Amino acid sequence: MTEPEPTPLPDFETALAELEQIVNQMENGQQSLEEALSTFQRGMELSRLCEAGLKNAEQRVERLVSDNGAFRIEPFPQSEADE
């Protein structure tokens, strides 16, 4: 018997939209305890995914630097990205 394939992870925008829906559901307070726990678990997974996506984007940030009147793209310094 083969194992089911894992569900692909959503992209950042999809994960964030689903996370917002989860927050609304939980604020509604109409879920059973078991449903709320399951929803909370999914929310935490999405939260970690969004956090990783933001960290990845932060590491890819590039800044324009003036170089004798011309501009060049320079990688974001790692020391500033870690702050």
BELRA-V374359 format. One record per backbone hydrogen bond with DSSP energy under -0.5 kcal/mol. NH is the residue of the N-H (numbers start at 0). CO is the residue of the C=O. Records with the same first field share a line. If there is no record, write none. Layout:
NH = CO / CO
//
This chain:
14 = 10
15 = 11
16 = 12
17 = 13
18 = 14
19 = 15
20 = 16
21 = 17
22 = 18
23 = 19
24 = 20
25 = 21
26 = 22
27 = 23
28 = 24
29 = 24
35 = 31
36 = 32
37 = 33
38 = 34
39 = 35
40 = 36
41 = 37
42 = 38
43 = 39
44 = 40
45 = 41
46 = 42
47 = 43
48 = 44
49 = 45
50 = 46
51 = 47
52 = 48
53 = 49
54 = 50
55 = 51
56 = 52
57 = 53
58 = 54
59 = 55 / 56
60 = 56 / 57
62 = 73
64 = 71
66 = 69
69 = 66
71 = 64
73 = 62
75 = 60
79 = 76
80 = 76
81 = 77
82 = 79
//
